Amino acid sequence: MNKKEKEAVRVRIAPSPTGFLHIGTARTALFNYLFAKQLKGKFILRIEDTDKERSQKKYEGSIIESLGWLGLYYDEGPDAGGKHGPYRESGRKKIYQKYIKQLLKKGKAYYCFCSAQKLAKEQRALREQGRPLIYSGKCRSLTDEQIKKNLKQKKSFIVRLKAEEKKVVFTDLLRGRIETSTASFGDFSMAKGFKSPLYNLACVIDDYEMQITHVIRGEDHIPNTPKQILIAKALGINPPQYMHLPLILAPDKSKLSKRHGAVSIMQYKENGYLAEAMVNFLALLGWNPGTSQEIFSLGELIKEFSVKKLQRSGAVFNIQKLDWLNGFYIRKMDLAKLTRLCLPYLIENQLIIPLLKQGEIAAGHPVPFGANDYEIVKNKEKITFTKLQQIVGLYQERLKKLSEIGDLTDYFFKEPKYNKELLRWKKMTGKEIKSSLQSSYRVLENIKEKNWNKEKITHALMREAEKALHPSGVGDRGGLLWPLRVALSGKKASASPFDIAEVLGKEKTLNRIKKAL
């Protein structure tokens, strides 16, 4: 592309507000965004809401929120404005009507007054004969008088394009030459009356009116492309360039479903995934940078993205890869920011509640994530944001999802519950466990309150552990440290007893050892 062409690039994402934004559409949005931004073009959001029964405002709102969370900010759209609006199909009915009448007047399309029952019967017969479900073309030969009579009687009708038998050829930017015969679909319907255009017609008109230069979408749209090219030619307009992305597949190469991870983008956010990780993950679903690099910021993706590096085969969805990427971004995050992001999950798990000050209420809802002080639900004890940072910091290296923070750290906010067998290290007897806990209690009790920190606690306990006093023959540090860690956390896996003791404080630490005893 030359400089002038690059500046003219305009792409769009056109989801239907009949459901939430899912992985496939989000990846398509990302690739459109990267393509546009790399070529200094425009990225547009268009809402295809002509399905009155299924379209809902809540879905449109979620789509917009999802794109914003991912950082895919569009240049034009229903809430961003632009000179090519309206950006909702429901607001473009007069535009569609003009083009429908134009096609009828030019003889490129015709009225079809066949009833739904008649069409269904026709299709059943074709199906039984094993023939393609192609309309017979009965209404093609209606006279002007017959058409006027039917319209006067207010008979319902659909508008069909006259698809003359021929080959439709186009060059896909990813797949190369694609050829289809009109014999495979015949005279297809474009609109139900003048006010209800169907997908293919509305899509062509909107792309033309919005000056879309490139249509980047999923390969499931390949059957629609020849029909859209025919409509464009019937209207005397040049169709955009097309590129059809491979589908995202489940690990077993089957169609991706909810059980494999095909849930909404906002569900991933609620489950504790970071936007940076999700964008990075989506980019690698079908795009190969050609190097060993796996971590990409959105800015780096804009710089590195290339159509030539897109794969034609289906991309396999790997939740383990997403978890790994999410863990990476969590480890690199500023601790204060990470703690703020973890707060909703600690609150949701009923471990803490914010102590709100006057003025921290907006529209009847608390604003807890900017508060500095919190209260532990179980004992009404105050806990500062600084202390919460300390707790979250213990698990920053282990977290894969923000939503894990509640289960991992709950013992800091309430007394742990566990089976006494968990206190046993290897083959220790009950007597040895008791002796071990008594040793830990004695050592920790002797540390002065003013010296209660991880360094002092570690030094004192490790010195005791090295003595290997346990007669069972275990003879390692675990004999002291395992029972102590379980007594403090109640978990098979947790942070070290030194970290836990420092955060809990001397009094709580000694009380938990007593309870274990």
N, C-alpha and C positions, 0 to 999 in steps of 0.2 A: 504493500500500500504506500502511496505517496503521502506527503504531509497533508494535502487538502483532503484526501480520503479519510485519513486518520481522524481529522477534526470533525468529520461528518458522521462518524460511527454513532449509531443509536441502537441500543438493545433494550429488551423489556423482559420482565417476569410477569406472567399474567395468571395468578392463581384464582381458583374459584373459592368464594367464602362459604363452602359447604362442609368445611372441616378445618382442623388446625394445620399449620405448616409442618410437614413431615420431612424426613431425611432427604428423600429424593428431590422434592421441590426446593429444599434449602440448598442442596448441592448445585442444582441448576441455577438458582439465584446467584450463588457464589461465582460460578464460572462466567455467567453473564456480566457480573460486576467486575471481575478481574479482566475480562476481555475489553470492556468499555474503558476502565480506568487506565489500562496499559496503553491504549490507543487514544487517550485524552478525549474519549467520547462520553455519551450520556447513558445513564442507567435509569430505566423508567419502571415504575410499578403501575400496573393496570389491574383492576379488580373485575373479573368476569362473573358478574352477579345476575345473569339473565335467568338462572334457575330459581324462580321465585319461591318455590316450595322448600328448597333445601338451603338457600342462601340465608345467612344470619349475620347480623352486625357483630356479634361476639367473635365469630370466626375471622371477620375482616380485622377487627381490633387485635386479635391474637397474631395474625399474619404480620401486621405492621409492627407489633411489639417484638416478634421473633426476629424480624430483619434488623430492627434497631439493636437488639441484644447482641446479634452476631456482628454488628458494626457495618452492615451492608446498607449504607444510607443512599437512597435513590435521589436523583436530581429532579424528577417530576413524579407526581403521584396524587392520590386523592386528598392527602393532607399536606402535600408539599406544593401543590399548584403547578402551573406551567401553561404555556400558550397552546398546548394541543389537547386540553381537557374537553369535556369531563373525562376523568380517569376511572369512572365506573361505567360499565356497559349499560346499566339501568338508566343512566342519564344521557344516553346517546341514541335513543330510539328514532328521533327525527332524522338523524344522519343515516341510519340504516334504511329507513323508509325511502329516502331519496335514491339510494343505490338500488334497492329492490325494484322500484318503479322504472329506473333507468334500464336494468337488465331485461325487464318485461317489454319495455318499449322498443328496445333494440332487437328483440326476438332471440335473445340469448338464453332466456328462461321462459317458463310457462306455468300457468295455473294448473294445479292438480286438485280436483274436487273429490277424488276417491276417498271413501270413508275409511276410518281406522279398521273397521271390521273387514272391509273388502280387501284392504292391503294385507291384513293378517292372514286371510284365507289364501291370498295369492302366494304369500311367503311359505305357508304350510305346504302347498302343492309343490312349490319349487324344492323345498327341503326334502319332501318324500321322493322326488325324482333325482335327488342328489345334484341339483343344479345351483349355481350362484344365486343369491337372493337379490336379484336385479329387477327393478320395476319394469313392467311390461311396456310402458310408454303410451298407455291408452289415451291419456289426456293431452298428449302432444298435438293431436290432430283436431282438437276442439275448434269450432268456428268462432268468429267474433261474436256472433249472435248467441251461441251457446254459453260463452263466457259471460256476456252481459246478463243473460237470463239467470245464470247461477249466482252472480254477484248481487243482482237485484233481489233474489230470494234469500240473500245473506247466508248462502251456503259456506261452511268453513272450507278453507283451502290451504294447501301448502304450495310453496314456490319451488320448482325444480329447475336445475340447470340442464340445458341441452348438452349432454356430453357426447359429442360425435366420436365415433369409434376411431381411436388412434393411440399412439404411444405418447406418454407424458414422460419426459426425461429432465432430470435436474442433477446438478453436481452438488453433492453434500460435502461440506468443508472437511469433514472427518472421514467419510466413507467413500468419497468419489462418486462415480456415475451411478445413478439409480433410475431404473426404467420401469414404468408401470403401464398397463393397458387399461383404457377406459372400459373395456369389456368386462373387467373384474368388478365394476361398481355401477355402471350405467348412469341413467339420469337421476342424480341424487338430490335429496331435499336440502334446501338452503334456509327456509324460513317458514314459520307457521303464521300465515297472514302477513300483513305489512309491519306489525309491531313486535313480532317475536322472531328475530333472526336466530338461526342455529349456529353452533360453534364455528364451523368453517367460514361462513359468510361474515360473521361479526369479526372474526380474527383477521381476515383479509382487509376489511374496511378499516379496522382500528390500526393495523400495522401501516397501512397506506397513509391514513390521516395523521398518524403520529410520526410519520417519516422514519419508521424502523428500517434499518439497513441490514441487520442480521438477526435471524431467529434461532436462538440456541435453546433446544429443549430435548426431552427424553425420546429415545428411539420408539417408544410406544406411539409417537405421533407420526411416524413415517407414512402410515396409510392415509393420513389426512393431507399430507403435503401435495400429492398430485391433484387432489380436489381443489386445494387452495390456489394452486398455480392456474388451474382452469378458470376459476372464478376471477382471478386477477386479470388474466388475458381477456376474458369476456368483458371486463370493465375497461380494458385498454390501459392497464397500469402494469408497471414492472414489479414482480414479486421480489421480496428481500432474498438475501442469501440464507441458506439453511444449513444447520448443523445439528445432528441428532446424537445425543450422548447415550452411552451404554447404560443399561439398567443397573441398579445396585442389587446384588444377590445375597442370599443367606449363605452361611458357611458351607452348607451342603449343595450349593449352586441352585437351589430352588428359589422361588419368588420370595422376596423379603416380606416377613409378616411381623406382627406384634411380638410374637414369642422370640424372634431373632433380634428385635430392637427397633422395629418400625413404629416408633411412637412419636408424638409431636416434639418439635424442638423445645417448646417451653417445658415439656415434661422432663427433658434432659436437664434443663436449667434447675427445675425443682428437685431433681435427683442429685444435684450437687456437682454438675459439670460446669466448667468455665467456658466462656465464649471463645477465648483464645484457643483452647484445646479443641473445641468443636469445629472451628473454622479450619484449623490445621488438619484435623481428621477428615473433614469433608473434601478438602483439596486433594488429599492422597487417595480418594476413592475415584480412580479413573484417570488421574494425572500423575505422571512420573517425571520428577525433575531431572532424571538422567544422572544423578549423583547419589552418594550415600546419605546426603543430608535429609533429615526427617522433621526437623523443627523449623517452622516457618511462621513469621509474623505476617499479618495481613499486608503490611507494606512490602515485605520480601516476596510474597506471593504475586503481588501486582507487578513487581519487577521481573520475576522469573517465569511467570505463566506464559505458556505457548500452546497454541492449538496443535502444533506438531508433536507435542509431548503427551497428548491425550490418547488413551488406549481405546480400541474399538470393542474389545470383549468386556463382558460384565465385570463390575468391580465387586469384590467380596467384602461384605460388612463384617468387621472384626471388633467386637466389643472390648476384647482384651487390649487391642491397640489403642482404642479410645481411652481406656482406663490408664494405660501407661502414659499417654500424652497428657492426660489430666493431672496425673501425679507429678509429672515433670513441671508443668506450669504452677502447680501448688507449691512445689519446693522452691521455685524461683521467685515467688511472690513476697512482697513486703509483709512482715508479720502482722502489723497493725491492720492492713487491708484484708489479709486472710482472716483475721479474727472477726472483723466486721461482717465478712461474708458468712462466717460460721455461726454468728449470733442467731439468725432465724431458726437454725436447726437445734440449737441449745434451748431456745424458747419453745419450739414445737415439741421437743421431747420433755417439756415441763421440768426442766432442770433449773432454769433461771427465769426471772421476770425483770423487766427494766424498772428502775426507780425514776419515774418521770418528774421533771420539774414543771413549774407553771409555764405555760407557753409551748410545751412539747406535745400539744394535741392539735391535729390538723383534720378538719372535716369529720370530727368525731372519732378519728382513729389515732391510736398512739404512734409515735415515731420512735420506736425503741432502738433502732440501729445507730442512732447518733448519740444516745445517752452514754454517760460515763460511768454510772453506777448501776448495779444490778443487785438483785436479791435472790438467794438460793431458795427455791420453792420449799424444800423439805424442812428446813430449820429457820427460815426467815432471816438468815444471816446475810449481811451485806457483803458483796464481792465486787471489787473494782475492775474496770476494764483492763488495767495493768495486770492484775492477777489472771484474768481470762486470757490475756495474751500469753502469759507464762504457760498456762495449761495447753492452749492450742499449739504453742511452740514445741511442746514435747512430741506432738504427733505430726508436725509439718512434713517430716521425712517419710512418714508412713501412709498418710492420707492418699487415697485414690479418688475419692469423691468427698465433697464438703458434707454430704448427708451422713457420712460415717462418724462424724465428730461426736454425736450424742452417745452412741453405743461405746465408743472408745474411751470417753472421758467421764461417763456418768458417775463413777466412783468418787470423783472429786466433789460431787454435789449431794451425794447420799451414801449412806452406809452400804458397803458391798454385801451381797448375799452369795454364798458359795458352799459347796459340799466340803466337809472337812478333809476328804481324801485329796482334794486339790493341793493341800498344804504339804503333801508328802513328796519329798525329793528322792527319786529312785527307790531304794529299798529301805528307807528310813523307817524305824519303828515309831509308834506313837510317843514313846518316852523320849526318843531322840528329837522328834519334832518339837516337843514341849521344851526340851533343853535348848534347842536352837533359838526358839522365840524368846526364851528367858534371857539368853545371851544378847540378842538384839536389843531387847528392852533395856537391859543394864547399860549397854554401850551408849544407846541414844539418850537415856535418862541423864547420863553424865555430861552431855553436851549442853553448855549454857545457852539460854534463850538468845542472847545477843550474838552467839557464834553459830546459830542455826542456819547453815547454808550448805549447798551441795558439796562444796570442797571439804568442809569439816566432817560432814556426815559420811562421805565416801571414804575419807582417810580413816575414821574411827571403825567403820564396819569392815573395811578391807583388812585392816590390821587384825581384827577379830577372826575374820574368815580364814586368813592364812594359817591360823593355829590348827585348823582341821582337828578340832577336839572330839568329833563324833566317833564313837567306838564301832560304828557299823562298818567301817572300812570304806565309806564313801570317799573320804579324803579329798574333797574339792570344795571350792567356794560355794557351790550350789547348795550345800548342806545348810549354810547360813542364809544365803541370799534368796533362794527360792521360797521357803516358807514365809520370809519377811515380805517379799513382793506380793505374794498371794494374800497375806493378811491385810496389806494396805489397799490392794486393788480388787481382790476377789476374782481375778481373771487369770486364765491360762497364759495369755500374752498381754503385755502392757509395757509401759515405760519402765525404766529401771527403778529399783527401790530408793535409790539416792535422789532421783528427780521427784518421785512421788512424795517422799518424806519432806523435801524442801518446800514443795507447794502446799502440802497439808498443814505444815507447822508442827511444832513439837507436841502440843497437847493432843491433837487429833491422831498423830502417828502413834503415840503411846497408848491411847485409848483403843485403837484398832488392834494393836498387838495384844492387849488385855483380852479383847473379845475373842481373838483367835485362840488364846490360851484357854 
